[in-house]
Amino acid sequence: MRCPNCRSRMEKGSLQSSKDIIWTSKALGKDKADDVLVAEKKLFGRGAEAYYCENCGFIVMRTREKESIFK
């Protein structure tokens, strides 16, 4: 994958945490209704797949699974 920021090659890996990882535009402690769950806490597993650009420090990841075309 190429970095959308600098076009360098990105390394595949994963984001890992002992707690949920969320993205929010709100200050801490505010309404969390619009928060985006980036990665759920996992006791076992590889974490959330992500790509890292060593050149500029950019990280790219999907925030949810692709919807199946076989519903």
PyMOL Python script that loads the backbone (N, CA, C, O; Angstrom):
from pymol import cmd

cmd.read_pdbstr("""\
ATOM      1  N   MET A   1       0.850  -1.171   0.000  1.00  0.00           N
ATOM      2  CA  MET A   1       0.000   0.000   0.000  1.00  0.00           C
ATOM      3  C   MET A   1       0.897   1.237   0.000  1.00  0.00           C
ATOM      4  O   MET A   1       1.956   1.249   0.629  1.00  0.00           O
ATOM      5  N   ARG A   2       0.467   2.263  -0.704  1.00  0.00           N
ATOM      6  CA  ARG A   2       1.186   3.538  -0.743  1.00  0.00           C
ATOM      7  C   ARG A   2       0.542   4.524   0.234  1.00  0.00           C
ATOM      8  O   ARG A   2      -0.681   4.571   0.368  1.00  0.00           O
ATOM      9  N   CYS A   3       1.365   5.293   0.899  1.00  0.00           N
ATOM     10  CA  CYS A   3       0.898   6.290   1.861  1.00  0.00           C
ATOM     11  C   CYS A   3       0.121   7.385   1.131  1.00  0.00           C
ATOM     12  O   CYS A   3       0.612   7.926   0.139  1.00  0.00           O
ATOM     13  N   PRO A   4      -1.079   7.720   1.602  1.00  0.00           N
ATOM     14  CA  PRO A   4      -1.837   8.800   0.966  1.00  0.00           C
ATOM     15  C   PRO A   4      -1.241  10.183   1.244  1.00  0.00           C
ATOM     16  O   PRO A   4      -1.607  11.162   0.595  1.00  0.00           O
ATOM     17  N   ASN A   5      -0.332  10.257   2.199  1.00  0.00           N
ATOM     18  CA  ASN A   5       0.286  11.531   2.554  1.00  0.00           C
ATOM     19  C   ASN A   5       1.550  11.820   1.738  1.00  0.00           C
ATOM     20  O   ASN A   5       1.706  12.920   1.209  1.00  0.00           O
ATOM     21  N   CYS A   6       2.466  10.823   1.631  1.00  0.00           N
ATOM     22  CA  CYS A   6       3.751  11.073   0.967  1.00  0.00           C
ATOM     23  C   CYS A   6       4.055  10.094  -0.164  1.00  0.00           C
ATOM     24  O   CYS A   6       5.085  10.217  -0.827  1.00  0.00           O
ATOM     25  N   ARG A   7       3.170   9.125  -0.391  1.00  0.00           N
ATOM     26  CA  ARG A   7       3.283   8.126  -1.463  1.00  0.00           C
ATOM     27  C   ARG A   7       4.392   7.096  -1.251  1.00  0.00           C
ATOM     28  O   ARG A   7       4.697   6.346  -2.179  1.00  0.00           O
ATOM     29  N   SER A   8       5.004   7.031  -0.073  1.00  0.00           N
ATOM     30  CA  SER A   8       5.992   5.993   0.234  1.00  0.00           C
ATOM     31  C   SER A   8       5.273   4.674   0.490  1.00  0.00           C
ATOM     32  O   SER A   8       4.072   4.661   0.757  1.00  0.00           O
ATOM     33  N   ARG A   9       6.005   3.568   0.410  1.00  0.00           N
ATOM     34  CA  ARG A   9       5.426   2.258   0.695  1.00  0.00           C
ATOM     35  C   ARG A   9       5.149   2.149   2.193  1.00  0.00           C
ATOM     36  O   ARG A   9       5.977   2.545   3.013  1.00  0.00           O
ATOM     37  N   MET A  10       3.964   1.605   2.550  1.00  0.00           N
ATOM     38  CA  MET A  10       3.567   1.447   3.939  1.00  0.00           C
ATOM     39  C   MET A  10       3.751   0.002   4.381  1.00  0.00           C
ATOM     40  O   MET A  10       3.633  -0.922   3.577  1.00  0.00           O
ATOM     41  N   GLU A  11       4.041  -0.184   5.663  1.00  0.00           N
ATOM     42  CA  GLU A  11       4.221  -1.511   6.236  1.00  0.00           C
ATOM     43  C   GLU A  11       2.927  -1.969   6.898  1.00  0.00           C
ATOM     44  O   GLU A  11       2.319  -1.227   7.669  1.00  0.00           O
ATOM     45  N   LYS A  12       2.508  -3.204   6.590  1.00  0.00           N
ATOM     46  CA  LYS A  12       1.297  -3.775   7.184  1.00  0.00           C
ATOM     47  C   LYS A  12       1.590  -4.233   8.602  1.00  0.00           C
ATOM     48  O   LYS A  12       2.625  -4.845   8.867  1.00  0.00           O
ATOM     49  N   GLY A  13       0.674  -3.933   9.510  1.00  0.00           N
ATOM     50  CA  GLY A  13       0.803  -4.344  10.903  1.00  0.00           C
ATOM     51  C   GLY A  13      -0.549  -4.270  11.580  1.00  0.00           C
ATOM     52  O   GLY A  13      -1.573  -4.498  10.936  1.00  0.00           O
ATOM     53  N   SER A  14      -0.575  -3.954  12.866  1.00  0.00           N
ATOM     54  CA  SER A  14      -1.839  -3.836  13.579  1.00  0.00           C
ATOM     55  C   SER A  14      -1.722  -2.861  14.732  1.00  0.00           C
ATOM     56  O   SER A  14      -0.647  -2.675  15.303  1.00  0.00           O
ATOM     57  N   LEU A  15      -2.857  -2.234  15.071  1.00  0.00           N
ATOM     58  CA  LEU A  15      -2.953  -1.419  16.277  1.00  0.00           C
ATOM     59  C   LEU A  15      -3.412  -2.338  17.392  1.00  0.00           C
ATOM     60  O   LEU A  15      -4.345  -3.121  17.212  1.00  0.00           O
ATOM     61  N   GLN A  16      -2.767  -2.248  18.534  1.00  0.00           N
ATOM     62  CA  GLN A  16      -3.123  -3.109  19.652  1.00  0.00           C
ATOM     63  C   GLN A  16      -3.240  -2.281  20.917  1.00  0.00           C
ATOM     64  O   GLN A  16      -2.545  -1.281  21.094  1.00  0.00           O
ATOM     65  N   SER A  17      -4.138  -2.721  21.797  1.00  0.00           N
ATOM     66  CA  SER A  17      -4.347  -2.019  23.059  1.00  0.00           C
ATOM     67  C   SER A  17      -5.046  -2.957  24.026  1.00  0.00           C
ATOM     68  O   SER A  17      -5.737  -3.887  23.612  1.00  0.00           O
ATOM     69  N   SER A  18      -4.864  -2.709  25.316  1.00  0.00           N
ATOM     70  CA  SER A  18      -5.589  -3.493  26.318  1.00  0.00           C
ATOM     71  C   SER A  18      -6.972  -2.898  26.577  1.00  0.00           C
ATOM     72  O   SER A  18      -7.759  -3.447  27.347  1.00  0.00           O
ATOM     73  N   LYS A  19      -7.258  -1.770  25.924  1.00  0.00           N
ATOM     74  CA  LYS A  19      -8.569  -1.117  26.036  1.00  0.00           C
ATOM     75  C   LYS A  19      -9.079  -0.803  24.638  1.00  0.00           C
ATOM     76  O   LYS A  19      -8.315  -0.856  23.675  1.00  0.00           O
ATOM     77  N   ASP A  20     -10.373  -0.474  24.514  1.00  0.00           N
ATOM     78  CA  ASP A  20     -10.931  -0.052  23.230  1.00  0.00           C
ATOM     79  C   ASP A  20     -10.191   1.190  22.739  1.00  0.00           C
ATOM     80  O   ASP A  20      -9.789   2.038  23.536  1.00  0.00           O
ATOM     81  N   ILE A  21     -10.016   1.291  21.422  1.00  0.00           N
ATOM     82  CA  ILE A  21      -9.453   2.492  20.816  1.00  0.00           C
ATOM     83  C   ILE A  21     -10.593   3.184  20.090  1.00  0.00           C
ATOM     84  O   ILE A  21     -11.274   2.570  19.268  1.00  0.00           O
ATOM     85  N   ILE A  22     -10.803   4.461  20.390  1.00  0.00           N
ATOM     86  CA  ILE A  22     -11.875   5.217  19.750  1.00  0.00           C
ATOM     87  C   ILE A  22     -11.313   6.482  19.127  1.00  0.00           C
ATOM     88  O   ILE A  22     -10.258   6.972  19.528  1.00  0.00           O
ATOM     89  N   TRP A  23     -12.029   7.003  18.141  1.00  0.00           N
ATOM     90  CA  TRP A  23     -11.762   8.325  17.585  1.00  0.00           C
ATOM     91  C   TRP A  23     -12.924   9.195  18.004  1.00  0.00           C
ATOM     92  O   TRP A  23     -14.080   8.779  17.922  1.00  0.00           O
ATOM     93  N   THR A  24     -12.623  10.414  18.458  1.00  0.00           N
ATOM     94  CA  THR A  24     -13.682  11.330  18.856  1.00  0.00           C
ATOM     95  C   THR A  24     -13.281  12.758  18.535  1.00  0.00           C
ATOM     96  O   THR A  24     -12.097  13.096  18.536  1.00  0.00           O
ATOM     97  N   SER A  25     -14.263  13.586  18.263  1.00  0.00           N
ATOM     98  CA  SER A  25     -13.997  15.004  18.060  1.00  0.00           C
ATOM     99  C   SER A  25     -14.371  15.798  19.311  1.00  0.00           C
ATOM    100  O   SER A  25     -14.246  17.022  19.341  1.00  0.00           O
ATOM    101  N   LYS A  26     -14.826  15.092  20.336  1.00  0.00           N
ATOM    102  CA  LYS A  26     -15.280  15.723  21.577  1.00  0.00           C
ATOM    103  C   LYS A  26     -14.152  15.761  22.603  1.00  0.00           C
ATOM    104  O   LYS A  26     -13.205  14.978  22.525  1.00  0.00           O
ATOM    105  N   ALA A  27     -14.259  16.684  23.573  1.00  0.00           N
ATOM    106  CA  ALA A  27     -13.335  16.710  24.704  1.00  0.00           C
ATOM    107  C   ALA A  27     -13.599  15.493  25.582  1.00  0.00           C
ATOM    108  O   ALA A  27     -14.703  14.949  25.571  1.00  0.00           O
ATOM    109  N   LEU A  28     -12.612  15.071  26.328  1.00  0.00           N
ATOM    110  CA  LEU A  28     -12.780  13.913  27.219  1.00  0.00           C
ATOM    111  C   LEU A  28     -13.951  14.130  28.165  1.00  0.00           C
ATOM    112  O   LEU A  28     -14.146  15.220  28.703  1.00  0.00           O
ATOM    113  N   GLY A  29     -14.723  13.070  28.353  1.00  0.00           N
ATOM    114  CA  GLY A  29     -15.840  13.130  29.273  1.00  0.00           C
ATOM    115  C   GLY A  29     -17.126  13.677  28.680  1.00  0.00           C
ATOM    116  O   GLY A  29     -18.147  13.711  29.369  1.00  0.00           O
ATOM    117  N   LYS A  30     -17.110  14.107  27.422  1.00  0.00           N
ATOM    118  CA  LYS A  30     -18.310  14.651  26.784  1.00  0.00           C
ATOM    119  C   LYS A  30     -19.129  13.521  26.170  1.00  0.00           C
ATOM    120  O   LYS A  30     -18.750  12.354  26.264  1.00  0.00           O
ATOM    121  N   ASP A  31     -20.253  13.865  25.539  1.00  0.00           N
ATOM    122  CA  ASP A  31     -21.143  12.897  24.898  1.00  0.00           C
ATOM    123  C   ASP A  31     -20.367  12.020  23.915  1.00  0.00           C
ATOM    124  O   ASP A  31     -19.635  12.523  23.062  1.00  0.00           O
ATOM    125  N   LYS A  32     -20.537  10.719  24.045  1.00  0.00           N
ATOM    126  CA  LYS A  32     -19.793   9.788  23.200  1.00  0.00           C
ATOM    127  C   LYS A  32     -20.650   9.155  22.101  1.00  0.00           C
ATOM    128  O   LYS A  32     -20.241   8.163  21.499  1.00  0.00           O
ATOM    129  N   ALA A  33     -21.811   9.705  21.837  1.00  0.00           N
ATOM    130  CA  ALA A  33     -22.726   9.123  20.860  1.00  0.00           C
ATOM    131  C   ALA A  33     -22.144   9.084  19.453  1.00  0.00           C
ATOM    132  O   ALA A  33     -22.468   8.174  18.689  1.00  0.00           O
ATOM    133  N   ASP A  34     -21.299  10.036  19.087  1.00  0.00           N
ATOM    134  CA  ASP A  34     -20.739  10.098  17.735  1.00  0.00           C
ATOM    135  C   ASP A  34     -19.324   9.528  17.639  1.00  0.00           C
ATOM    136  O   ASP A  34     -18.685   9.639  16.592  1.00  0.00           O
ATOM    137  N   ASP A  35     -18.826   8.918  18.717  1.00  0.00           N
ATOM    138  CA  ASP A  35     -17.495   8.320  18.698  1.00  0.00           C
ATOM    139  C   ASP A  35     -17.436   7.179  17.683  1.00  0.00           C
ATOM    140  O   ASP A  35     -18.440   6.510  17.437  1.00  0.00           O
ATOM    141  N   VAL A  36     -16.277   6.962  17.103  1.00  0.00           N
ATOM    142  CA  VAL A  36     -16.064   5.860  16.170  1.00  0.00           C
ATOM    143  C   VAL A  36     -15.168   4.833  16.851  1.00  0.00           C
ATOM    144  O   VAL A  36     -14.048   5.147  17.254  1.00  0.00           O
ATOM    145  N   LEU A  37     -15.664   3.608  16.977  1.00  0.00           N
ATOM    146  CA  LEU A  37     -14.863   2.528  17.541  1.00  0.00           C
ATOM    147  C   LEU A  37     -13.834   2.109  16.505  1.00  0.00           C
ATOM    148  O   LEU A  37     -14.195   1.624  15.433  1.00  0.00           O
ATOM    149  N   VAL A  38     -12.562   2.290  16.814  1.00  0.00           N
ATOM    150  CA  VAL A  38     -11.485   1.952  15.894  1.00  0.00           C
ATOM    151  C   VAL A  38     -11.076   0.498  16.085  1.00  0.00           C
ATOM    152  O   VAL A  38     -10.916  -0.233  15.108  1.00  0.00           O
ATOM    153  N   ALA A  39     -10.905   0.074  17.322  1.00  0.00           N
ATOM    154  CA  ALA A  39     -10.521  -1.305  17.613  1.00  0.00           C
ATOM    155  C   ALA A  39     -11.061  -1.693  18.978  1.00  0.00           C
ATOM    156  O   ALA A  39     -10.901  -0.957  19.952  1.00  0.00           O
ATOM    157  N   GLU A  40     -11.703  -2.854  19.043  1.00  0.00           N
ATOM    158  CA  GLU A  40     -12.219  -3.348  20.305  1.00  0.00           C
ATOM    159  C   GLU A  40     -11.106  -3.981  21.120  1.00  0.00           C
ATOM    160  O   GLU A  40     -10.140  -4.518  20.577  1.00  0.00           O
ATOM    161  N   LYS A  41     -11.262  -3.908  22.436  1.00  0.00           N
ATOM    162  CA  LYS A  41     -10.338  -4.573  23.337  1.00  0.00           C
ATOM    163  C   LYS A  41     -10.337  -6.064  22.997  1.00  0.00           C
ATOM    164  O   LYS A  41     -11.397  -6.674  22.858  1.00  0.00           O
ATOM    165  N   LYS A  42      -9.177  -6.632  22.867  1.00  0.00           N
ATOM    166  CA  LYS A  42      -9.085  -8.046  22.541  1.00  0.00           C
ATOM    167  C   LYS A  42      -8.144  -8.734  23.530  1.00  0.00           C
ATOM    168  O   LYS A  42      -6.991  -8.331  23.688  1.00  0.00           O
ATOM    169  N   LEU A  43      -8.643  -9.760  24.181  1.00  0.00           N
ATOM    170  CA  LEU A  43      -7.772 -10.536  25.065  1.00  0.00           C
ATOM    171  C   LEU A  43      -6.867 -11.435  24.236  1.00  0.00           C
ATOM    172  O   LEU A  43      -5.703 -11.647  24.578  1.00  0.00           O
ATOM    173  N   PHE A  44      -7.406 -11.958  23.151  1.00  0.00           N
ATOM    174  CA  PHE A  44      -6.644 -12.798  22.246  1.00  0.00           C
ATOM    175  C   PHE A  44      -6.871 -12.281  20.839  1.00  0.00           C
ATOM    176  O   PHE A  44      -7.975 -11.833  20.532  1.00  0.00           O
ATOM    177  N   GLY A  45      -5.891 -12.324  19.991  1.00  0.00           N
ATOM    178  CA  GLY A  45      -6.056 -11.866  18.618  1.00  0.00           C
ATOM    179  C   GLY A  45      -4.942 -10.941  18.203  1.00  0.00           C
ATOM    180  O   GLY A  45      -4.008 -10.694  18.966  1.00  0.00           O
ATOM    181  N   ARG A  46      -5.041 -10.424  16.980  1.00  0.00           N
ATOM    182  CA  ARG A  46      -3.964  -9.630  16.417  1.00  0.00           C
ATOM    183  C   ARG A  46      -4.191  -8.138  16.501  1.00  0.00           C
ATOM    184  O   ARG A  46      -3.308  -7.377  16.106  1.00  0.00           O
ATOM    185  N   GLY A  47      -5.307  -7.687  16.987  1.00  0.00           N
ATOM    186  CA  GLY A  47      -5.595  -6.255  17.006  1.00  0.00           C
ATOM    187  C   GLY A  47      -6.258  -5.832  15.708  1.00  0.00           C
ATOM    188  O   GLY A  47      -6.791  -6.666  14.976  1.00  0.00           O
ATOM    189  N   ALA A  48      -6.228  -4.556  15.424  1.00  0.00           N
ATOM    190  CA  ALA A  48      -6.865  -4.004  14.230  1.00  0.00           C
ATOM    191  C   ALA A  48      -5.810  -3.790  13.147  1.00  0.00           C
ATOM    192  O   ALA A  48      -4.810  -3.107  13.370  1.00  0.00           O
ATOM    193  N   GLU A  49      -6.040  -4.381  11.968  1.00  0.00           N
ATOM    194  CA  GLU A  49      -5.088  -4.247  10.866  1.00  0.00           C
ATOM    195  C   GLU A  49      -4.885  -2.783  10.496  1.00  0.00           C
ATOM    196  O   GLU A  49      -5.845  -2.022  10.375  1.00  0.00           O
ATOM    197  N   ALA A  50      -3.630  -2.401  10.319  1.00  0.00           N
ATOM    198  CA  ALA A  50      -3.290  -1.013   9.985  1.00  0.00           C
ATOM    199  C   ALA A  50      -2.000  -0.991   9.172  1.00  0.00           C
ATOM    200  O   ALA A  50      -1.232  -1.953   9.177  1.00  0.00           O
ATOM    201  N   TYR A  51      -1.777   0.108   8.482  1.00  0.00           N
ATOM    202  CA  TYR A  51      -0.560   0.302   7.687  1.00  0.00           C
ATOM    203  C   TYR A  51       0.161   1.533   8.216  1.00  0.00           C
ATOM    204  O   TYR A  51      -0.464   2.553   8.504  1.00  0.00           O
ATOM    205  N   TYR A  52       1.486   1.430   8.341  1.00  0.00           N
ATOM    206  CA  TYR A  52       2.301   2.498   8.905  1.00  0.00           C
ATOM    207  C   TYR A  52       3.339   2.977   7.897  1.00  0.00           C
ATOM    208  O   TYR A  52       4.010   2.167   7.256  1.00  0.00           O
ATOM    209  N   CYS A  53       3.467   4.284   7.760  1.00  0.00           N
ATOM    210  CA  CYS A  53       4.477   4.880   6.878  1.00  0.00           C
ATOM    211  C   CYS A  53       5.648   5.350   7.743  1.00  0.00           C
ATOM    212  O   CYS A  53       5.519   6.299   8.517  1.00  0.00           O
ATOM    213  N   GLU A  54       6.774   4.682   7.603  1.00  0.00           N
ATOM    214  CA  GLU A  54       7.955   5.057   8.369  1.00  0.00           C
ATOM    215  C   GLU A  54       8.481   6.437   7.943  1.00  0.00           C
ATOM    216  O   GLU A  54       9.081   7.154   8.744  1.00  0.00           O
ATOM    217  N   ASN A  55       8.252   6.794   6.693  1.00  0.00           N
ATOM    218  CA  ASN A  55       8.742   8.066   6.159  1.00  0.00           C
ATOM    219  C   ASN A  55       8.097   9.282   6.828  1.00  0.00           C
ATOM    220  O   ASN A  55       8.796  10.222   7.204  1.00  0.00           O
ATOM    221  N   CYS A  56       6.759   9.270   6.980  1.00  0.00           N
ATOM    222  CA  CYS A  56       6.088  10.455   7.525  1.00  0.00           C
ATOM    223  C   CYS A  56       5.273  10.185   8.795  1.00  0.00           C
ATOM    224  O   CYS A  56       4.713  11.116   9.375  1.00  0.00           O
ATOM    225  N   GLY A  57       5.200   8.918   9.234  1.00  0.00           N
ATOM    226  CA  GLY A  57       4.494   8.602  10.468  1.00  0.00           C
ATOM    227  C   GLY A  57       2.994   8.455  10.333  1.00  0.00           C
ATOM    228  O   GLY A  57       2.297   8.373  11.344  1.00  0.00           O
ATOM    229  N   PHE A  58       2.475   8.418   9.118  1.00  0.00           N
ATOM    230  CA  PHE A  58       1.042   8.303   8.856  1.00  0.00           C
ATOM    231  C   PHE A  58       0.588   6.867   9.117  1.00  0.00           C
ATOM    232  O   PHE A  58       1.304   5.927   8.772  1.00  0.00           O
ATOM    233  N   ILE A  59      -0.583   6.682   9.716  1.00  0.00           N
ATOM    234  CA  ILE A  59      -1.185   5.361   9.917  1.00  0.00           C
ATOM    235  C   ILE A  59      -2.526   5.342   9.203  1.00  0.00           C
ATOM    236  O   ILE A  59      -3.303   6.290   9.316  1.00  0.00           O
ATOM    237  N   VAL A  60      -2.805   4.258   8.460  1.00  0.00           N
ATOM    238  CA  VAL A  60      -4.065   4.097   7.742  1.00  0.00           C
ATOM    239  C   VAL A  60      -4.701   2.793   8.203  1.00  0.00           C
ATOM    240  O   VAL A  60      -4.031   1.766   8.311  1.00  0.00           O
ATOM    241  N   MET A  61      -6.007   2.846   8.474  1.00  0.00           N
ATOM    242  CA  MET A  61      -6.735   1.623   8.851  1.00  0.00           C
ATOM    243  C   MET A  61      -8.218   1.773   8.556  1.00  0.00           C
ATOM    244  O   MET A  61      -8.732   2.885   8.436  1.00  0.00           O
ATOM    245  N   ARG A  62      -8.890   0.652   8.441  1.00  0.00           N
ATOM    246  CA  ARG A  62     -10.340   0.618   8.261  1.00  0.00           C
ATOM    247  C   ARG A  62     -10.971   0.611   9.650  1.00  0.00           C
ATOM    248  O   ARG A  62     -10.489  -0.096  10.534  1.00  0.00           O
ATOM    249  N   THR A  63     -12.034   1.379   9.861  1.00  0.00           N
ATOM    250  CA  THR A  63     -12.676   1.432  11.173  1.00  0.00           C
ATOM    251  C   THR A  63     -13.773   0.395  11.354  1.00  0.00           C
ATOM    252  O   THR A  63     -14.268   0.204  12.465  1.00  0.00           O
ATOM    253  N   ARG A  64     -14.157  -0.277  10.275  1.00  0.00           N
ATOM    254  CA  ARG A  64     -15.146  -1.358  10.391  1.00  0.00           C
ATOM    255  C   ARG A  64     -14.937  -2.329   9.240  1.00  0.00           C
ATOM    256  O   ARG A  64     -14.325  -1.987   8.228  1.00  0.00           O
ATOM    257  N   GLU A  65     -15.449  -3.538   9.403  1.00  0.00           N
ATOM    258  CA  GLU A  65     -15.315  -4.563   8.374  1.00  0.00           C
ATOM    259  C   GLU A  65     -16.097  -4.183   7.131  1.00  0.00           C
ATOM    260  O   GLU A  65     -17.116  -3.499   7.221  1.00  0.00           O
ATOM    261  N   LYS A  66     -15.633  -4.619   5.982  1.00  0.00           N
ATOM    262  CA  LYS A  66     -16.401  -4.424   4.741  1.00  0.00           C
ATOM    263  C   LYS A  66     -17.709  -5.184   4.869  1.00  0.00           C
ATOM    264  O   LYS A  66     -17.759  -6.262   5.462  1.00  0.00           O
ATOM    265  N   GLU A  67     -18.748  -4.622   4.316  1.00  0.00           N
ATOM    266  CA  GLU A  67     -20.037  -5.320   4.326  1.00  0.00           C
ATOM    267  C   GLU A  67     -19.975  -6.444   3.302  1.00  0.00           C
ATOM    268  O   GLU A  67     -19.470  -6.267   2.193  1.00  0.00           O
ATOM    269  N   SER A  68     -20.487  -7.584   3.686  1.00  0.00           N
ATOM    270  CA  SER A  68     -20.477  -8.735   2.796  1.00  0.00           C
ATOM    271  C   SER A  68     -21.479  -8.535   1.655  1.00  0.00           C
ATOM    272  O   SER A  68     -22.567  -7.997   1.860  1.00  0.00           O
ATOM    273  N   ILE A  69     -21.099  -8.973   0.454  1.00  0.00           N
ATOM    274  CA  ILE A  69     -22.041  -8.917  -0.663  1.00  0.00           C
ATOM    275  C   ILE A  69     -22.964 -10.134  -0.629  1.00  0.00           C
ATOM    276  O   ILE A  69     -23.875 -10.241  -1.450  1.00  0.00           O
ATOM    277  N   PHE A  70     -22.733 -11.059   0.320  1.00  0.00           N
ATOM    278  CA  PHE A  70     -23.529 -12.291   0.415  1.00  0.00           C
ATOM    279  C   PHE A  70     -24.482 -12.235   1.575  1.00  0.00           C
ATOM    280  O   PHE A  70     -24.528 -13.179   2.364  1.00  0.00           O
ATOM    281  N   LYS A  71     -25.252 -11.168   1.720  1.00  0.00           N
ATOM    282  CA  LYS A  71     -26.207 -11.030   2.828  1.00  0.00           C
ATOM    283  C   LYS A  71     -27.412 -11.902   2.630  1.00  0.00           C
ATOM    284  O   LYS A  71     -28.314 -11.909   3.467  1.00  0.00           O
TER     285      LYS A  71
END
""", "prot")
cmd.dss("prot")
cmd.show_as("cartoon", "prot")
cmd.util.cbc("prot")
cmd.orient("prot")
